[in-house]
């Protein structure tokens, strides 16, 4: 089983791509942030708590999803993941860089991360996504730098129809020999 990360800023098509991969029979793991924001809104709370609390909750949820992803499936595709929750927790000073490094060393993801670039033509706001497009660009840049700093290879996915994007991801994985 190989854990594969799909990443990128908000509104770049990650969920759509994951849905396409799921329709093709692949195992997918949804991101935790939208789920947490939805729960908070449903209970009448602000969408996001303070940054450290938000980061620690995502870290907790993403750790559980990571541990539960030990299935017999050939690939497990993650919409964002524990690697990004670690970055968020470190940035919010909820964990130390030493704790961050130890957590990162314990993870086993494919060495190539698929990042979907900002794409203004498909960008939309919704109940969980309330950031503007400039925020999407900043997140994209920060994620790219974070994954490179963590030793991952970054592969930017084409701005293309979802089937083409899914084909590209699977072709790159095949070329990687996995």
N, C-alpha and C positions, 0 to 999 in steps of 0.2 A: 504494500500500500504506500502510495506517495501523496503527501500533502502538498497541494499547489496553491499559491497565493495569487488572487486577483485583487488588485488595488487601484487606487486613484482617488481623486477628490470626489466630492458629492456631485451627483447628477451626471456622471460620465457614461453610464450604461452598465455598471457592474452587475446589478440585479438582473437586468435583461439578459446579459451574457450568461449568468448563472442559471437562469430559467431555461435558456437554450441548451446548456450542457445537461441540466437535469432532464429535459425532454429527450435527450439522446441517451439517457440511462446512467449518467454519471452521478455520483454522490456529491452534494453541495452542502455547505455550512453557511447559513446566513449571518450577516454582521449583527453585532450585539447593540450598537448604538441606537438604531431605529427602534428596535424592540424595547429598549429601556426608555427612550423618549415617549413612545406610544403609551407605555404603562404609566409614566408620570403624568402625562396629559389626561389619561382616563381617570386618574385619582385626583384631578384638580390641581396638580402641582405645576410649577414652572417646567418647561421641557428639559432643562439641564440644571443639575445642582452646581455647586461650586466646582471649579476644574479638578481639584484633587479628589473630591468625592466621586465625580463623574468618571475620572480615569480609573480609580480603584474598583468601581463597580464593573466597568468594562473589562478590566484585567481579570476580575473574579469570573465573570461570565465567559470570557474568551479562554481562560485556562480550562474551565469545565468543558467547553466545546472541543478544545484541543484534545483533552484526555479521552473524551467520548468518541473521537474520530478514528479510533483504532479498528476500523472495519476491514473486512476482507476485500473491499473494493480496490480496483487497480489505482484509481485516482480519487482523491477527495479534494474538491475545489472550495477554497475559503473566500468569502466576501470580506476582505480585510481580515484581520486575525490578531492573535496574541502578540505578534511582533509589533504591531502598531499600538496596541494597548500599553505595551511596555514603554514605547516612545512617549505616549501621552502622559503616563504616570511619572516618568522621569522629568518631562517638561514641567509638570505641575508640582514638582518636588514632593510627590507622594511616595517615591522610592528613590534610593540613591543610585548613582551611576554604577557602583559596585553591585548592588542588587540587580540592576538592569542587565549588566554583563553576565551575571550568573544565570539569570533566567534565559537570556538569549542563547547561551551555550547549551542549555538543556533541550532546546527545541530541534525538531527534525522536520524541516520543510525542504522542498525541492530548492536547489540553489538558484533557480531562475524565478523571478517574480514578474508577473504580467501586470503592467500598469496601463490603465486606460487614460489617455490624455484628456485635458479639458476640451469640450466640444460644445460650443455655444448654441449650435443649431438644435441640440437635443436637451439642453439644460432647462429644467423646470423646477419650480418650488412646490412643496407640498407640506403636509402637516408636520413631518419630521425633518424636512430639509428647508430651513429658513435662511440659509446663507446666500449671499449674492455670488455672481459668477467670478468676481475677483477673488473671493475667498476660495473658490474651487481651484483657481490657478495657483494660489499660495500653498494650498494643501498638496497639490500635485508636485510642486517644487520641493516642499519639505519631505514628502514621502520618498521621492526619488533619492534625495540626499541621504535620508535615514537608511533606506535599504542598501545603498552603496556603502555607507559607513559600517553597516552590519555584515558586509561581505557577500551580499547577494548580487547576482547579475540581474540587471533591469532590462526587460524587454517591453518596449512600448507597443501596445496593440493598435492596429489600424483604426482610423475613423472610417468605419464601413458598416454595412448592414450586419445585423447580429449573426447571421449564419456564417458570413465571411470571417467575422471576429472569432467565432467558435472554431471554425476550420483552422484559422491561423494558430490559435493556442494549441490545438491538438497536433498540428503539423510540426510546430516548434518542439513540443514534447517528444514526438516521434524522432525528430532529428537529434534530440539530446540522447536518444537511445533508451528512453524509459517507456 
